[in-house]
Amino acid sequence: MSAALRPWWGVGGASVVALWTSSGLYVGSTSGLMGPKEPESGGPLAEYVESYLAYRKALFPYEQWQNWMLTLALLGIGLLAAGLFVVPRDSRQAIPIRLGSLALAAGAVVAAVAQVAYLGAVEKVFAVSEIAYFDTGSLATMVDAATRTDDYVENLGFLVMAAGLVMLAWPREAGDDATSGLRVANWALAIALTAAVMSSFTESVLAIPVLLVVGFAVAPAWILVAARKLDRSTPR
């Protein structure tokens, strides 16, 4: 099939680029390689809180790029899931695969909405921070609250995505074997997303490394395998 007739490969490629961009920005901004460095705790609390709020404001432009790129990648995954929903199958496999596709798409949209909602909430906090009437400590707490709320909504989306991936991976279609590429990719991404959620909820030191494995390797691999399968399944 020519490149002009491989639309799913285009969706997959754009999604992978967006995901790698988001993950790269996350690494750079959290490690201090780009953008501001987080202030060290200690000393007078009022001074630290003021420094922390200034740090988050300086970090926000990087977060905007990071979150918008992740939103595009998640919407791309949702679009690929919609494509898997409409691929013709025999009736025995149709129900679990279609339910899995719907769950995967719904979870991706929920996680994408979390990214945008976070940006809107934090932007409003930073806007009112210029007004002397508002207490710096309260504003810093609101930023942290928005961040953690984003984590919880994002984790909900990831769990729904993982459930959908399990439903997609479970059925065995005619001609498939246990090592079918998409089946393996479904299981791998489901496990990786579940690990990311668990490490986030427990605030484990592994949370960032797990997210990076998902963002740089496991999710891009799933995207490309799914895009390849959809292009092969699309009538020429």
Beta strands, then each sheet from edge to edge (+ up, - down):
end
